Every structure is written in C-alpha cells, then in structure tokens.
Amino acid sequence: MELTVHIPDDLASRMSASGGDLSRRALEALVAEEYKRGHLAKPDLRRLLGFETSDQIDSFLKAHDIWIDYTFEDLERERASLQRLGL
C-alpha cells in the first residue's frame, strides 16, 4: 500500500528545515505509534524500516521513548536461568 500525505508547501519547508527525510520521519512516527498500540511487533519494525539487527530496532525504540516492559519477575526468571547454567 502506498500512503500519500498532503502538507502545504510552507509547512513542509518548516518541518524539513531541521534536516532528515520528511517521508522517513513520517514513516517512523507512524510505525512507532503502531508499535506502542500493540499493532506491530519487532519483526514488523525490521521489515517496515529495513533494519538488519536487533540493535537497530532497540535504538529506534529508545529514540522514540518506547521502553520494553521489564518487570522484577523477568529479572528473577533470568537470574534463576543463569544460575541453572552455572553463570
């Protein structure tokens, strides 16, 4: 699907004055919002944004102030797994 957004020229000029590809910024904003809403998963981010590594995905999420839920229970589960492995 192709999506077209019409922005008046004067506003587009101001929006793109800070640099960067305005189309890419719009795509990233949409993808970030859909990820926050639970409509997209990390593999979807990789596909939509052309990322090759999980580090790129994590950097993208951090840049958009999206933090992965990590509970104390998650920490304890990982700690117990490491102990079982002798680490």
PDB file with SEQRES, HELIX, SHEET and CRYST1 records, atoms N, CA, C and O in Angstrom:
SEQRES   1 A   87  MET GLU LEU THR VAL HIS ILE PRO ASP ASP LEU ALA SER          
SEQRES   2 A   87  ARG MET SER ALA SER GLY GLY ASP LEU SER ARG ARG ALA          
SEQRES   3 A   87  LEU GLU ALA LEU VAL ALA GLU GLU TYR LYS ARG GLY HIS          
SEQRES   4 A   87  LEU ALA LYS PRO ASP LEU ARG ARG LEU LEU GLY PHE GLU          
SEQRES   5 A   87  THR SER ASP GLN ILE ASP SER PHE LEU LYS ALA HIS ASP          
SEQRES   6 A   87  ILE TRP ILE ASP TYR THR PHE GLU ASP LEU GLU ARG GLU          
SEQRES   7 A   87  ARG ALA SER LEU GLN ARG LEU GLY LEU                          
HELIX    1 AA1 ASP A    9  SER A   16  1                                   8    
HELIX    2 AA2 LEU A   22  LYS A   36  1                                  15    
HELIX    3 AA3 LYS A   42  LEU A   49  1                                   8    
HELIX    4 AA4 SER A   54  ALA A   63  1                                  10    
HELIX    5 AA5 PHE A   72  ARG A   84  1                                  13    
CRYST1    1.000    1.000    1.000  90.00  90.00  90.00 P 1           1          
ATOM      1  N   MET A   1       0.838  -1.171   0.000  1.00  0.00           N  
ATOM      2  CA  MET A   1       0.000   0.000   0.000  1.00  0.00           C  
ATOM      3  C   MET A   1       0.885   1.235   0.000  1.00  0.00           C  
ATOM      4  O   MET A   1       1.886   1.295   0.713  1.00  0.00           O  
ATOM      5  N   GLU A   2       0.521   2.184  -0.775  1.00  0.00           N  
ATOM      6  CA  GLU A   2       1.188   3.481  -0.732  1.00  0.00           C  
ATOM      7  C   GLU A   2       0.260   4.454  -0.044  1.00  0.00           C  
ATOM      8  O   GLU A   2      -0.953   4.440  -0.252  1.00  0.00           O  
ATOM      9  N   LEU A   3       0.845   5.292   0.771  1.00  0.00           N  
ATOM     10  CA  LEU A   3       0.091   6.285   1.525  1.00  0.00           C  
ATOM     11  C   LEU A   3       0.620   7.654   1.153  1.00  0.00           C  
ATOM     12  O   LEU A   3       1.827   7.894   1.193  1.00  0.00           O  
ATOM     13  N   THR A   4      -0.275   8.545   0.795  1.00  0.00           N  
ATOM     14  CA  THR A   4       0.120   9.906   0.427  1.00  0.00           C  
ATOM     15  C   THR A   4      -0.427  10.869   1.463  1.00  0.00           C  
ATOM     16  O   THR A   4      -1.600  10.815   1.832  1.00  0.00           O  
ATOM     17  N   VAL A   5       0.444  11.746   1.919  1.00  0.00           N  
ATOM     18  CA  VAL A   5       0.045  12.771   2.882  1.00  0.00           C  
ATOM     19  C   VAL A   5       0.278  14.122   2.226  1.00  0.00           C  
ATOM     20  O   VAL A   5       1.371  14.404   1.736  1.00  0.00           O  
ATOM     21  N   HIS A   6      -0.746  14.948   2.219  1.00  0.00           N  
ATOM     22  CA  HIS A   6      -0.631  16.276   1.628  1.00  0.00           C  
ATOM     23  C   HIS A   6      -0.351  17.291   2.721  1.00  0.00           C  
ATOM     24  O   HIS A   6      -1.129  17.452   3.662  1.00  0.00           O  
ATOM     25  N   ILE A   7       0.777  17.972   2.575  1.00  0.00           N  
ATOM     26  CA  ILE A   7       1.196  19.002   3.534  1.00  0.00           C  
ATOM     27  C   ILE A   7       1.440  20.281   2.736  1.00  0.00           C  
ATOM     28  O   ILE A   7       2.161  20.256   1.738  1.00  0.00           O  
ATOM     29  N   PRO A   8       0.857  21.387   3.158  1.00  0.00           N  
ATOM     30  CA  PRO A   8       1.115  22.646   2.455  1.00  0.00           C  
ATOM     31  C   PRO A   8       2.618  22.922   2.375  1.00  0.00           C  
ATOM     32  O   PRO A   8       3.357  22.651   3.322  1.00  0.00           O  
ATOM     33  N   ASP A   9       3.060  23.459   1.245  1.00  0.00           N  
ATOM     34  CA  ASP A   9       4.485  23.673   0.995  1.00  0.00           C  
ATOM     35  C   ASP A   9       5.179  24.466   2.089  1.00  0.00           C  
ATOM     36  O   ASP A   9       6.291  24.122   2.488  1.00  0.00           O  
ATOM     37  N   ASP A  10       4.539  25.527   2.583  1.00  0.00           N  
ATOM     38  CA  ASP A  10       5.190  26.346   3.600  1.00  0.00           C  
ATOM     39  C   ASP A  10       5.402  25.561   4.896  1.00  0.00           C  
ATOM     40  O   ASP A  10       6.424  25.728   5.562  1.00  0.00           O  
ATOM     41  N   LEU A  11       4.447  24.713   5.252  1.00  0.00           N  
ATOM     42  CA  LEU A  11       4.608  23.903   6.458  1.00  0.00           C  
ATOM     43  C   LEU A  11       5.623  22.788   6.242  1.00  0.00           C  
ATOM     44  O   LEU A  11       6.404  22.473   7.140  1.00  0.00           O  
ATOM     45  N   ALA A  12       5.615  22.198   5.066  1.00  0.00           N  
ATOM     46  CA  ALA A  12       6.588  21.147   4.756  1.00  0.00           C  
ATOM     47  C   ALA A  12       8.003  21.706   4.803  1.00  0.00           C  
ATOM     48  O   ALA A  12       8.923  21.029   5.262  1.00  0.00           O  
ATOM     49  N   SER A  13       8.181  22.923   4.335  1.00  0.00           N  
ATOM     50  CA  SER A  13       9.506  23.551   4.383  1.00  0.00           C  
ATOM     51  C   SER A  13       9.977  23.723   5.817  1.00  0.00           C  
ATOM     52  O   SER A  13      11.129  23.436   6.140  1.00  0.00           O  
ATOM     53  N   ARG A  14       9.077  24.195   6.677  1.00  0.00           N  
ATOM     54  CA  ARG A  14       9.448  24.366   8.084  1.00  0.00           C  
ATOM     55  C   ARG A  14       9.732  23.029   8.750  1.00  0.00           C  
ATOM     56  O   ARG A  14      10.659  22.904   9.549  1.00  0.00           O  
ATOM     57  N   MET A  15       8.920  22.029   8.410  1.00  0.00           N  
ATOM     58  CA  MET A  15       9.072  20.716   9.030  1.00  0.00           C  
ATOM     59  C   MET A  15      10.369  20.030   8.587  1.00  0.00           C  
ATOM     60  O   MET A  15      10.968  19.277   9.355  1.00  0.00           O  
ATOM     61  N   SER A  16      10.791  20.288   7.373  1.00  0.00           N  
ATOM     62  CA  SER A  16      12.002  19.639   6.872  1.00  0.00           C  
ATOM     63  C   SER A  16      13.250  20.479   7.105  1.00  0.00           C  
ATOM     64  O   SER A  16      14.356  20.043   6.786  1.00  0.00           O  
ATOM     65  N   ALA A  17      13.086  21.688   7.663  1.00  0.00           N  
ATOM     66  CA  ALA A  17      14.232  22.575   7.910  1.00  0.00           C  
ATOM     67  C   ALA A  17      15.222  21.972   8.896  1.00  0.00           C  
ATOM     68  O   ALA A  17      16.418  22.259   8.836  1.00  0.00           O  
ATOM     69  N   SER A  18      14.723  21.137   9.803  1.00  0.00           N  
ATOM     70  CA  SER A  18      15.619  20.540  10.800  1.00  0.00           C  
ATOM     71  C   SER A  18      16.457  19.412  10.219  1.00  0.00           C  
ATOM     72  O   SER A  18      17.306  18.840  10.902  1.00  0.00           O  
ATOM     73  N   GLY A  19      16.215  19.105   8.976  1.00  0.00           N  
ATOM     74  CA  GLY A  19      17.004  18.065   8.312  1.00  0.00           C  
ATOM     75  C   GLY A  19      16.302  16.728   8.326  1.00  0.00           C  
ATOM     76  O   GLY A  19      15.275  16.539   8.978  1.00  0.00           O  
ATOM     77  N   GLY A  20      16.880  15.823   7.599  1.00  0.00           N  
ATOM     78  CA  GLY A  20      16.297  14.483   7.530  1.00  0.00           C  
ATOM     79  C   GLY A  20      15.205  14.397   6.486  1.00  0.00           C  
ATOM     80  O   GLY A  20      14.615  15.402   6.088  1.00  0.00           O  
ATOM     81  N   ASP A  21      14.956  13.208   6.064  1.00  0.00           N  
ATOM     82  CA  ASP A  21      13.940  12.924   5.062  1.00  0.00           C  
ATOM     83  C   ASP A  21      12.572  12.958   5.721  1.00  0.00           C  
ATOM     84  O   ASP A  21      12.280  12.140   6.594  1.00  0.00           O  
ATOM     85  N   LEU A  22      11.745  13.885   5.315  1.00  0.00           N  
ATOM     86  CA  LEU A  22      10.425  14.051   5.921  1.00  0.00           C  
ATOM     87  C   LEU A  22       9.572  12.801   5.737  1.00  0.00           C  
ATOM     88  O   LEU A  22       8.812  12.437   6.634  1.00  0.00           O  
ATOM     89  N   SER A  23       9.685  12.146   4.602  1.00  0.00           N  
ATOM     90  CA  SER A  23       8.929  10.909   4.369  1.00  0.00           C  
ATOM     91  C   SER A  23       9.352   9.831   5.360  1.00  0.00           C  
ATOM     92  O   SER A  23       8.510   9.124   5.914  1.00  0.00           O  
ATOM     93  N   ARG A  24      10.647   9.708   5.580  1.00  0.00           N  
ATOM     94  CA  ARG A  24      11.152   8.701   6.524  1.00  0.00           C  
ATOM     95  C   ARG A  24      10.706   9.024   7.939  1.00  0.00           C  
ATOM     96  O   ARG A  24      10.319   8.130   8.690  1.00  0.00           O  
ATOM     97  N   ARG A  25      10.760  10.297   8.306  1.00  0.00           N  
ATOM     98  CA  ARG A  25      10.323  10.704   9.646  1.00  0.00           C  
ATOM     99  C   ARG A  25       8.849  10.398   9.860  1.00  0.00           C  
ATOM    100  O   ARG A  25       8.453   9.965  10.943  1.00  0.00           O  
ATOM    101  N   ALA A  26       8.034  10.620   8.832  1.00  0.00           N  
ATOM    102  CA  ALA A  26       6.601  10.321   8.932  1.00  0.00           C  
ATOM    103  C   ALA A  26       6.383   8.817   9.095  1.00  0.00           C  
ATOM    104  O   ALA A  26       5.570   8.387   9.913  1.00  0.00           O  
ATOM    105  N   LEU A  27       7.117   8.019   8.309  1.00  0.00           N  
ATOM    106  CA  LEU A  27       7.007   6.569   8.420  1.00  0.00           C  
ATOM    107  C   LEU A  27       7.410   6.109   9.814  1.00  0.00           C  
ATOM    108  O   LEU A  27       6.711   5.303  10.429  1.00  0.00           O  
ATOM    109  N   GLU A  28       8.524   6.614  10.313  1.00  0.00           N  
ATOM    110  CA  GLU A  28       8.997   6.217  11.637  1.00  0.00           C  
ATOM    111  C   GLU A  28       8.003   6.602  12.728  1.00  0.00           C  
ATOM    112  O   GLU A  28       7.781   5.834  13.665  1.00  0.00           O  
ATOM    113  N   ALA A  29       7.407   7.781  12.612  1.00  0.00           N  
ATOM    114  CA  ALA A  29       6.422   8.212  13.608  1.00  0.00           C  
ATOM    115  C   ALA A  29       5.197   7.299  13.593  1.00  0.00           C  
ATOM    116  O   ALA A  29       4.678   6.938  14.649  1.00  0.00           O  
ATOM    117  N   LEU A  30       4.744   6.932  12.418  1.00  0.00           N  
ATOM    118  CA  LEU A  30       3.593   6.040  12.296  1.00  0.00           C  
ATOM    119  C   LEU A  30       3.921   4.658  12.853  1.00  0.00           C  
ATOM    120  O   LEU A  30       3.131   4.084  13.603  1.00  0.00           O  
ATOM    121  N   VAL A  31       5.077   4.129  12.490  1.00  0.00           N  
ATOM    122  CA  VAL A  31       5.484   2.807  12.957  1.00  0.00           C  
ATOM    123  C   VAL A  31       5.649   2.803  14.474  1.00  0.00           C  
ATOM    124  O   VAL A  31       5.213   1.860  15.134  1.00  0.00           O  
ATOM    125  N   ALA A  32       6.260   3.825  15.030  1.00  0.00           N  
ATOM    126  CA  ALA A  32       6.439   3.918  16.485  1.00  0.00           C  
ATOM    127  C   ALA A  32       5.091   3.919  17.193  1.00  0.00           C  
ATOM    128  O   ALA A  32       4.907   3.216  18.186  1.00  0.00           O  
ATOM    129  N   GLU A  33       4.166   4.694  16.693  1.00  0.00           N  
ATOM    130  CA  GLU A  33       2.838   4.769  17.316  1.00  0.00           C  
ATOM    131  C   GLU A  33       2.105   3.431  17.231  1.00  0.00           C  
ATOM    132  O   GLU A  33       1.469   3.007  18.197  1.00  0.00           O  
ATOM    133  N   GLU A  34       2.190   2.778  16.096  1.00  0.00           N  
ATOM    134  CA  GLU A  34       1.516   1.487  15.940  1.00  0.00           C  
ATOM    135  C   GLU A  34       2.163   0.415  16.813  1.00  0.00           C  
ATOM    136  O   GLU A  34       1.479  -0.487  17.298  1.00  0.00           O  
ATOM    137  N   TYR A  35       3.471   0.509  17.014  1.00  0.00           N  
ATOM    138  CA  TYR A  35       4.151  -0.425  17.918  1.00  0.00           C  
ATOM    139  C   TYR A  35       3.671  -0.191  19.353  1.00  0.00           C  
ATOM    140  O   TYR A  35       3.381  -1.143  20.077  1.00  0.00           O  
ATOM    141  N   LYS A  36       3.590   1.077  19.758  1.00  0.00           N  
ATOM    142  CA  LYS A  36       3.115   1.401  21.112  1.00  0.00           C  
ATOM    143  C   LYS A  36       1.713   0.860  21.350  1.00  0.00           C  
ATOM    144  O   LYS A  36       1.397   0.405  22.449  1.00  0.00           O  
ATOM    145  N   ARG A  37       0.874   0.909  20.324  1.00  0.00           N  
ATOM    146  CA  ARG A  37      -0.509   0.444  20.452  1.00  0.00           C  
ATOM    147  C   ARG A  37      -0.638  -1.075  20.394  1.00  0.00           C  
ATOM    148  O   ARG A  37      -1.722  -1.628  20.584  1.00  0.00           O  
ATOM    149  N   GLY A  38       0.486  -1.741  20.127  1.00  0.00           N  
ATOM    150  CA  GLY A  38       0.452  -3.197  20.078  1.00  0.00           C  
ATOM    151  C   GLY A  38       0.029  -3.764  18.739  1.00  0.00           C  
ATOM    152  O   GLY A  38      -0.247  -4.958  18.629  1.00  0.00           O  
ATOM    153  N   HIS A  39      -0.024  -2.924  17.722  1.00  0.00           N  
ATOM    154  CA  HIS A  39      -0.435  -3.375  16.392  1.00  0.00           C  
ATOM    155  C   HIS A  39       0.716  -3.936  15.581  1.00  0.00           C  
ATOM    156  O   HIS A  39       0.494  -4.614  14.578  1.00  0.00           O  
ATOM    157  N   LEU A  40       1.939  -3.663  16.000  1.00  0.00           N  
ATOM    158  CA  LEU A  40       3.129  -4.154  15.310  1.00  0.00           C  
ATOM    159  C   LEU A  40       4.069  -4.806  16.316  1.00  0.00           C  
ATOM    160  O   LEU A  40       4.100  -4.429  17.487  1.00  0.00           O  
ATOM    161  N   ALA A  41       4.834  -5.785  15.848  1.00  0.00           N  
ATOM    162  CA  ALA A  41       5.838  -6.453  16.671  1.00  0.00           C  
ATOM    163  C   ALA A  41       7.229  -6.111  16.120  1.00  0.00           C  
ATOM    164  O   ALA A  41       7.350  -5.495  15.061  1.00  0.00           O  
ATOM    165  N   LYS A  42       8.276  -6.517  16.850  1.00  0.00           N  
ATOM    166  CA  LYS A  42       9.630  -6.203  16.409  1.00  0.00           C  
ATOM    167  C   LYS A  42       9.944  -6.699  14.994  1.00  0.00           C  
ATOM    168  O   LYS A  42      10.595  -5.978  14.238  1.00  0.00           O  
ATOM    169  N   PRO A  43       9.505  -7.907  14.608  1.00  0.00           N  
ATOM    170  CA  PRO A  43       9.771  -8.326  13.220  1.00  0.00           C  
ATOM    171  C   PRO A  43       9.112  -7.395  12.194  1.00  0.00           C  
ATOM    172  O   PRO A  43       9.635  -7.202  11.096  1.00  0.00           O  
ATOM    173  N   ASP A  44       7.974  -6.828  12.558  1.00  0.00           N  
ATOM    174  CA  ASP A  44       7.305  -5.868  11.673  1.00  0.00           C  
ATOM    175  C   ASP A  44       8.142  -4.597  11.538  1.00  0.00           C  
ATOM    176  O   ASP A  44       8.261  -4.037  10.449  1.00  0.00           O  
ATOM    177  N   LEU A  45       8.720  -4.145  12.656  1.00  0.00           N  
ATOM    178  CA  LEU A  45       9.577  -2.956  12.617  1.00  0.00           C  
ATOM    179  C   LEU A  45      10.757  -3.198  11.684  1.00  0.00           C  
ATOM    180  O   LEU A  45      11.109  -2.348  10.865  1.00  0.00           O  
ATOM    181  N   ARG A  46      11.352  -4.361  11.823  1.00  0.00           N  
ATOM    182  CA  ARG A  46      12.507  -4.716  10.978  1.00  0.00           C  
ATOM    183  C   ARG A  46      12.114  -4.651   9.503  1.00  0.00           C  
ATOM    184  O   ARG A  46      12.839  -4.090   8.681  1.00  0.00           O  
ATOM    185  N   ARG A  47      10.983  -5.217   9.187  1.00  0.00           N  
ATOM    186  CA  ARG A  47      10.518  -5.250   7.789  1.00  0.00           C  
ATOM    187  C   ARG A  47      10.164  -3.866   7.263  1.00  0.00           C  
ATOM    188  O   ARG A  47      10.574  -3.491   6.165  1.00  0.00           O  
ATOM    189  N   LEU A  48       9.410  -3.116   8.037  1.00  0.00           N  
ATOM    190  CA  LEU A  48       8.949  -1.800   7.587  1.00  0.00           C  
ATOM    191  C   LEU A  48      10.075  -0.776   7.482  1.00  0.00           C  
ATOM    192  O   LEU A  48      10.073   0.067   6.586  1.00  0.00           O  
ATOM    193  N   LEU A  49      11.032  -0.854   8.400  1.00  0.00           N  
ATOM    194  CA  LEU A  49      12.084   0.157   8.452  1.00  0.00           C  
ATOM    195  C   LEU A  49      13.400  -0.301   7.831  1.00  0.00           C  
ATOM    196  O   LEU A  49      14.355   0.472   7.744  1.00  0.00           O  
ATOM    197  N   GLY A  50      13.446  -1.562   7.401  1.00  0.00           N  
ATOM    198  CA  GLY A  50      14.638  -2.065   6.733  1.00  0.00           C  
ATOM    199  C   GLY A  50      15.813  -2.311   7.658  1.00  0.00           C  
ATOM    200  O   GLY A  50      16.966  -2.224   7.237  1.00  0.00           O  
ATOM    201  N   PHE A  51      15.529  -2.617   8.921  1.00  0.00           N  
ATOM    202  CA  PHE A  51      16.596  -2.877   9.878  1.00  0.00           C  
ATOM    203  C   PHE A  51      17.131  -4.292   9.686  1.00  0.00           C  
ATOM    204  O   PHE A  51      16.398  -5.209   9.315  1.00  0.00           O  
ATOM    205  N   GLU A  52      18.427  -4.444   9.950  1.00  0.00           N  
ATOM    206  CA  GLU A  52      19.057  -5.756   9.813  1.00  0.00           C  
ATOM    207  C   GLU A  52      19.380  -6.396  11.154  1.00  0.00           C  
ATOM    208  O   GLU A  52      19.514  -7.617  11.245  1.00  0.00           O  
ATOM    209  N   THR A  53      19.508  -5.575  12.200  1.00  0.00           N  
ATOM    210  CA  THR A  53      19.899  -6.123  13.502  1.00  0.00           C  
ATOM    211  C   THR A  53      18.902  -5.713  14.590  1.00  0.00           C  
ATOM    212  O   THR A  53      18.162  -4.738  14.456  1.00  0.00           O  
ATOM    213  N   SER A  54      18.915  -6.494  15.665  1.00  0.00           N  
ATOM    214  CA  SER A  54      18.054  -6.150  16.796  1.00  0.00           C  
ATOM    215  C   SER A  54      18.551  -4.889  17.492  1.00  0.00           C  
ATOM    216  O   SER A  54      17.766  -4.180  18.121  1.00  0.00           O  
ATOM    217  N   ASP A  55      19.853  -4.603  17.386  1.00  0.00           N  
ATOM    218  CA  ASP A  55      20.384  -3.356  17.954  1.00  0.00           C  
ATOM    219  C   ASP A  55      19.762  -2.140  17.282  1.00  0.00           C  
ATOM    220  O   ASP A  55      19.477  -1.140  17.942  1.00  0.00           O  
ATOM    221  N   GLN A  56      19.552  -2.221  15.980  1.00  0.00           N  
ATOM    222  CA  GLN A  56      18.911  -1.118  15.256  1.00  0.00           C  
ATOM    223  C   GLN A  56      17.477  -0.925  15.744  1.00  0.00           C  
ATOM    224  O   GLN A  56      17.012   0.204  15.899  1.00  0.00           O  
ATOM    225  N   ILE A  57      16.789  -2.020  15.981  1.00  0.00           N  
ATOM    226  CA  ILE A  57      15.416  -1.934  16.491  1.00  0.00           C  
ATOM    227  C   ILE A  57      15.414  -1.315  17.879  1.00  0.00           C  
ATOM    228  O   ILE A  57      14.620  -0.418  18.160  1.00  0.00           O  
ATOM    229  N   ASP A  58      16.307  -1.795  18.753  1.00  0.00           N  
ATOM    230  CA  ASP A  58      16.367  -1.256  20.111  1.00  0.00           C  
ATOM    231  C   ASP A  58      16.714   0.231  20.114  1.00  0.00           C  
ATOM    232  O   ASP A  58      16.159   0.996  20.903  1.00  0.00           O  
ATOM    233  N   SER A  59      17.629   0.644  19.237  1.00  0.00           N  
ATOM    234  CA  SER A  59      17.991   2.063  19.134  1.00  0.00           C  
ATOM    235  C   SER A  59      16.808   2.892  18.654  1.00  0.00           C  
ATOM    236  O   SER A  59      16.571   3.993  19.150  1.00  0.00           O  
ATOM    237  N   PHE A  60      16.068   2.360  17.691  1.00  0.00           N  
ATOM    238  CA  PHE A  60      14.873   3.047  17.186  1.00  0.00           C  
ATOM    239  C   PHE A  60      13.861   3.231  18.314  1.00  0.00           C  
ATOM    240  O   PHE A  60      13.327   4.325  18.501  1.00  0.00           O  
ATOM    241  N   LEU A  61      13.598   2.167  19.061  1.00  0.00           N  
ATOM    242  CA  LEU A  61      12.626   2.249  20.152  1.00  0.00           C  
ATOM    243  C   LEU A  61      13.077   3.253  21.204  1.00  0.00           C  
ATOM    244  O   LEU A  61      12.271   4.042  21.699  1.00  0.00           O  
ATOM    245  N   LYS A  62      14.344   3.227  21.542  1.00  0.00           N  
ATOM    246  CA  LYS A  62      14.868   4.165  22.535  1.00  0.00           C  
ATOM    247  C   LYS A  62      14.755   5.606  22.043  1.00  0.00           C  
ATOM    248  O   LYS A  62      14.389   6.500  22.806  1.00  0.00           O  
ATOM    249  N   ALA A  63      15.068   5.828  20.766  1.00  0.00           N  
ATOM    250  CA  ALA A  63      14.992   7.177  20.192  1.00  0.00           C  
ATOM    251  C   ALA A  63      13.564   7.714  20.198  1.00  0.00           C  
ATOM    252  O   ALA A  63      13.351   8.927  20.194  1.00  0.00           O  
ATOM    253  N   HIS A  64      12.590   6.812  20.207  1.00  0.00           N  
ATOM    254  CA  HIS A  64      11.188   7.224  20.212  1.00  0.00           C  
ATOM    255  C   HIS A  64      10.553   7.074  21.592  1.00  0.00           C  
ATOM    256  O   HIS A  64       9.330   7.048  21.731  1.00  0.00           O  
ATOM    257  N   ASP A  65      11.420   6.976  22.620  1.00  0.00           N  
ATOM    258  CA  ASP A  65      10.963   6.862  24.014  1.00  0.00           C  
ATOM    259  C   ASP A  65       9.987   5.716  24.225  1.00  0.00           C  
ATOM    260  O   ASP A  65       8.987   5.848  24.931  1.00  0.00           O  
ATOM    261  N   ILE A  66      10.299   4.588  23.598  1.00  0.00           N  
ATOM    262  CA  ILE A  66       9.495   3.385  23.782  1.00  0.00           C  
ATOM    263  C   ILE A  66      10.351   2.407  24.570  1.00  0.00           C  
ATOM    264  O   ILE A  66      11.398   1.954  24.107  1.00  0.00           O  
ATOM    265  N   TRP A  67       9.888   2.098  25.753  1.00  0.00           N  
ATOM    266  CA  TRP A  67      10.659   1.232  26.640  1.00  0.00           C  
ATOM    267  C   TRP A  67       9.966  -0.110  26.747  1.00  0.00           C  
ATOM    268  O   TRP A  67       8.743  -0.192  26.857  1.00  0.00           O  
ATOM    269  N   ILE A  68      10.769  -1.157  26.714  1.00  0.00           N  
ATOM    270  CA  ILE A  68      10.243  -2.515  26.812  1.00  0.00           C  
ATOM    271  C   ILE A  68       9.885  -2.786  28.265  1.00  0.00           C  
ATOM    272  O   ILE A  68      10.668  -2.495  29.169  1.00  0.00           O  
ATOM    273  N   ASP A  69       8.699  -3.345  28.486  1.00  0.00           N  
ATOM    274  CA  ASP A  69       8.290  -3.693  29.838  1.00  0.00           C  
ATOM    275  C   ASP A  69       9.204  -4.797  30.366  1.00  0.00           C  
ATOM    276  O   ASP A  69       9.294  -5.874  29.777  1.00  0.00           O  
ATOM    277  N   TYR A  70       9.866  -4.524  31.460  1.00  0.00           N  
ATOM    278  CA  TYR A  70      10.770  -5.487  32.080  1.00  0.00           C  
ATOM    279  C   TYR A  70      10.503  -5.431  33.567  1.00  0.00           C  
ATOM    280  O   TYR A  70      10.867  -4.472  34.247  1.00  0.00           O  
ATOM    281  N   THR A  71       9.862  -6.474  34.061  1.00  0.00           N  
ATOM    282  CA  THR A  71       9.439  -6.482  35.456  1.00  0.00           C  
ATOM    283  C   THR A  71      10.492  -7.121  36.352  1.00  0.00           C  
ATOM    284  O   THR A  71      11.457  -7.721  35.878  1.00  0.00           O  
ATOM    285  N   PHE A  72      10.289  -6.981  37.632  1.00  0.00           N  
ATOM    286  CA  PHE A  72      11.152  -7.630  38.607  1.00  0.00           C  
ATOM    287  C   PHE A  72      11.087  -9.150  38.429  1.00  0.00           C  
ATOM    288  O   PHE A  72      12.090  -9.843  38.601  1.00  0.00           O  
ATOM    289  N   GLU A  73       9.909  -9.660  38.086  1.00  0.00           N  
ATOM    290  CA  GLU A  73       9.744 -11.091  37.847  1.00  0.00           C  
ATOM    291  C   GLU A  73      10.590 -11.542  36.652  1.00  0.00           C  
ATOM    292  O   GLU A  73      11.156 -12.635  36.673  1.00  0.00           O  
ATOM    293  N   ASP A  74      10.679 -10.707  35.615  1.00  0.00           N  
ATOM    294  CA  ASP A  74      11.533 -11.015  34.468  1.00  0.00           C  
ATOM    295  C   ASP A  74      12.989 -11.138  34.910  1.00  0.00           C  
ATOM    296  O   ASP A  74      13.700 -12.057  34.505  1.00  0.00           O  
ATOM    297  N   LEU A  75      13.414 -10.207  35.737  1.00  0.00           N  
ATOM    298  CA  LEU A  75      14.785 -10.220  36.244  1.00  0.00           C  
ATOM    299  C   LEU A  75      15.057 -11.489  37.042  1.00  0.00           C  
ATOM    300  O   LEU A  75      16.088 -12.136  36.861  1.00  0.00           O  
ATOM    301  N   GLU A  76      14.135 -11.840  37.919  1.00  0.00           N  
ATOM    302  CA  GLU A  76      14.305 -13.042  38.747  1.00  0.00           C  
ATOM    303  C   GLU A  76      14.328 -14.306  37.894  1.00  0.00           C  
ATOM    304  O   GLU A  76      15.099 -15.224  38.176  1.00  0.00           O  
ATOM    305  N   ARG A  77      13.510 -14.365  36.874  1.00  0.00           N  
ATOM    306  CA  ARG A  77      13.469 -15.523  35.979  1.00  0.00           C  
ATOM    307  C   ARG A  77      14.805 -15.657  35.235  1.00  0.00           C  
ATOM    308  O   ARG A  77      15.333 -16.761  35.098  1.00  0.00           O  
ATOM    309  N   GLU A  78      15.341 -14.542  34.762  1.00  0.00           N  
ATOM    310  CA  GLU A  78      16.625 -14.577  34.069  1.00  0.00           C  
ATOM    311  C   GLU A  78      17.762 -14.935  35.023  1.00  0.00           C  
ATOM    312  O   GLU A  78      18.673 -15.677  34.656  1.00  0.00           O  
ATOM    313  N   ARG A  79      17.710 -14.413  36.236  1.00  0.00           N  
ATOM    314  CA  ARG A  79      18.731 -14.727  37.234  1.00  0.00           C  
ATOM    315  C   ARG A  79      18.725 -16.213  37.550  1.00  0.00           C  
ATOM    316  O   ARG A  79      19.783 -16.837  37.641  1.00  0.00           O  
ATOM    317  N   ALA A  80      17.534 -16.783  37.717  1.00  0.00           N  
ATOM    318  CA  ALA A  80      17.423 -18.223  38.019  1.00  0.00           C  
ATOM    319  C   ALA A  80      17.940 -19.063  36.843  1.00  0.00           C  
ATOM    320  O   ALA A  80      18.589 -20.088  37.051  1.00  0.00           O  
ATOM    321  N   SER A  81      17.658 -18.636  35.629  1.00  0.00           N  
ATOM    322  CA  SER A  81      18.140 -19.363  34.452  1.00  0.00           C  
ATOM    323  C   SER A  81      19.660 -19.328  34.386  1.00  0.00           C  
ATOM    324  O   SER A  81      20.293 -20.339  34.079  1.00  0.00           O  
ATOM    325  N   LEU A  82      20.248 -18.175  34.671  1.00  0.00           N  
ATOM    326  CA  LEU A  82      21.711 -18.059  34.669  1.00  0.00           C  
ATOM    327  C   LEU A  82      22.343 -18.935  35.742  1.00  0.00           C  
ATOM    328  O   LEU A  82      23.398 -19.533  35.528  1.00  0.00           O  
ATOM    329  N   GLN A  83      21.684 -19.005  36.905  1.00  0.00           N  
ATOM    330  CA  GLN A  83      22.201 -19.865  37.989  1.00  0.00           C  
ATOM    331  C   GLN A  83      22.161 -21.326  37.575  1.00  0.00           C  
ATOM    332  O   GLN A  83      23.102 -22.075  37.840  1.00  0.00           O  
ATOM    333  N   ARG A  84      21.082 -21.734  36.931  1.00  0.00           N  
ATOM    334  CA  ARG A  84      20.959 -23.121  36.467  1.00  0.00           C  
ATOM    335  C   ARG A  84      22.059 -23.464  35.462  1.00  0.00           C  
ATOM    336  O   ARG A  84      22.527 -24.601  35.404  1.00  0.00           O  
ATOM    337  N   LEU A  85      22.464 -22.469  34.674  1.00  0.00           N  
ATOM    338  CA  LEU A  85      23.509 -22.672  33.686  1.00  0.00           C  
ATOM    339  C   LEU A  85      24.910 -22.555  34.299  1.00  0.00           C  
ATOM    340  O   LEU A  85      25.916 -22.770  33.622  1.00  0.00           O  
ATOM    341  N   GLY A  86      24.956 -22.213  35.581  1.00  0.00           N  
ATOM    342  CA  GLY A  86      26.237 -22.086  36.265  1.00  0.00           C  
ATOM    343  C   GLY A  86      26.953 -20.779  35.968  1.00  0.00           C  
ATOM    344  O   GLY A  86      28.173 -20.688  36.106  1.00  0.00           O  
ATOM    345  N   LEU A  87      26.213 -19.790  35.570  1.00  0.00           N  
ATOM    346  CA  LEU A  87      26.829 -18.482  35.278  1.00  0.00           C  
ATOM    347  C   LEU A  87      26.567 -17.483  36.377  1.00  0.00           C  
ATOM    348  O   LEU A  87      27.012 -16.339  36.290  1.00  0.00           O  
TER     349      LEU A  87                                                      
END                                                                             
